[in-house]
Amino acid sequence: MKNKNLIDSFKHAFEGFKTCVYKERNIKIHLCVMFLVILFGIILEINKYEIITCLILFGLVIGAELFNTAIEIVVDMITLKTDINAKNAKDIAAGSVLVLAIFSFIVGLIIFVPKIIVFIKEIL
């Protein structure tokens, strides 16, 4: 099952991402939030360091969601009955995405709230 060449590796990676986007609700939410953050970043003219910070956080949260989805699929594949360890594995994987999303939200507040305040003051 090993990929024969680099192009096949990329094809399979993109196929996995596409499958996750089509089948998983949470990654759609993360992608929508990402696009909103990008839009507000453009409107509020965030600086290059803030852009870099946002890009890193986008990658971490979306990457974690992809790992979480893969873990859930594998656990469902190998577990034929209800099992506390299977539940724990899936819950812990989901918890890792939650932690990253919460901290990303906090960083977003630190970046955007001061800019929103300035923006509101300018239009009033």
MOWOZI-V815037 format. One record per residue. N is the residue number from 1. PHI is phi in whole degrees, 0 to 359 (NA if undefined). PSI is psi in radians with two decimals (999 if undefined). BURIAL is + if it has 9 or more other ideal C-beta (glycine too) atoms within 8 Angstrom, else -. Layout:
BEGIN
n | phi | psi | burial
N | PHI | PSI | BURIAL
N | PHI | PSI | BURIAL
END
This chain:
BEGIN
n | phi | psi | burial
1 | NA | 0.05 | -
2 | 290 | 2.44 | -
3 | 294 | 2.45 | -
4 | 282 | -0.51 | -
5 | 209 | 3.02 | -
6 | 297 | -0.67 | -
7 | 298 | -0.74 | -
8 | 298 | -0.68 | +
9 | 300 | -0.80 | +
10 | 293 | -0.70 | -
11 | 301 | -0.79 | -
12 | 293 | -0.67 | +
13 | 296 | -0.80 | -
14 | 295 | -0.64 | -
15 | 297 | -0.72 | -
16 | 297 | -0.76 | +
17 | 297 | -0.81 | +
18 | 300 | -0.76 | -
19 | 300 | -0.78 | -
20 | 297 | -0.76 | +
21 | 297 | -0.71 | +
22 | 287 | -0.54 | -
23 | 256 | -0.33 | -
24 | 247 | 2.14 | +
25 | 297 | -0.76 | -
26 | 296 | -0.64 | +
27 | 291 | -0.54 | +
28 | 296 | -0.70 | +
29 | 297 | -0.82 | -
30 | 300 | -0.72 | +
31 | 292 | -0.68 | +
32 | 297 | -0.77 | -
33 | 298 | -0.72 | -
34 | 301 | -0.82 | +
35 | 294 | -0.62 | -
36 | 294 | -0.73 | -
37 | 297 | -0.74 | +
38 | 299 | -0.79 | +
39 | 300 | -0.86 | -
40 | 294 | -0.58 | +
41 | 297 | -0.68 | +
42 | 292 | -0.83 | -
43 | 299 | -0.75 | -
44 | 269 | 0.03 | +
45 | 54 | 0.99 | -
46 | 292 | 2.66 | +
47 | 277 | 3.05 | -
48 | 296 | -0.56 | -
49 | 289 | -0.63 | -
50 | 291 | -0.64 | +
51 | 297 | -0.80 | +
52 | 300 | -0.76 | -
53 | 300 | -0.81 | +
54 | 298 | -0.76 | +
55 | 298 | -0.74 | -
56 | 298 | -0.79 | -
57 | 293 | -0.66 | +
58 | 303 | -0.85 | +
59 | 299 | -0.72 | -
60 | 295 | -0.83 | +
61 | 292 | -0.81 | +
62 | 292 | -0.70 | +
63 | 299 | -0.74 | -
64 | 296 | -0.67 | +
65 | 295 | -0.67 | +
66 | 295 | -0.79 | +
67 | 300 | -0.77 | +
68 | 302 | -0.80 | +
69 | 298 | -0.76 | +
70 | 298 | -0.74 | +
71 | 298 | -0.78 | +
72 | 299 | -0.73 | +
73 | 295 | -0.79 | -
74 | 295 | -0.76 | -
75 | 299 | -0.77 | +
76 | 296 | -0.60 | -
77 | 293 | -0.72 | -
78 | 264 | -0.16 | -
79 | 251 | 2.01 | -
80 | 268 | -0.30 | -
81 | 230 | 2.95 | -
82 | 294 | 2.23 | -
83 | 219 | 2.31 | -
84 | 296 | -0.62 | -
85 | 292 | -0.65 | -
86 | 296 | -0.77 | +
87 | 299 | -0.80 | +
88 | 298 | -0.74 | -
89 | 299 | -0.78 | +
90 | 292 | -0.72 | +
91 | 294 | -0.72 | -
92 | 293 | -0.73 | -
93 | 299 | -0.76 | +
94 | 295 | -0.65 | +
95 | 297 | -0.60 | -
96 | 295 | -0.67 | +
97 | 294 | -0.73 | +
98 | 300 | -0.79 | -
99 | 299 | -0.82 | -
100 | 298 | -0.72 | +
101 | 295 | -0.72 | +
102 | 296 | -0.83 | -
103 | 293 | -0.59 | -
104 | 295 | -0.70 | +
105 | 299 | -0.76 | -
106 | 298 | -0.79 | -
107 | 298 | -0.70 | +
108 | 301 | -0.73 | +
109 | 298 | -0.75 | -
110 | 298 | -0.69 | -
111 | 285 | -0.79 | +
112 | 267 | -0.57 | +
113 | 302 | -0.84 | -
114 | 300 | -0.66 | -
115 | 290 | -0.64 | +
116 | 295 | -0.72 | +
117 | 300 | -0.81 | -
118 | 298 | -0.76 | -
119 | 301 | -0.79 | +
120 | 295 | -0.73 | -
121 | 298 | -0.63 | -
122 | 291 | -0.58 | -
123 | 272 | -0.19 | -
124 | 270 | 999 | -
END
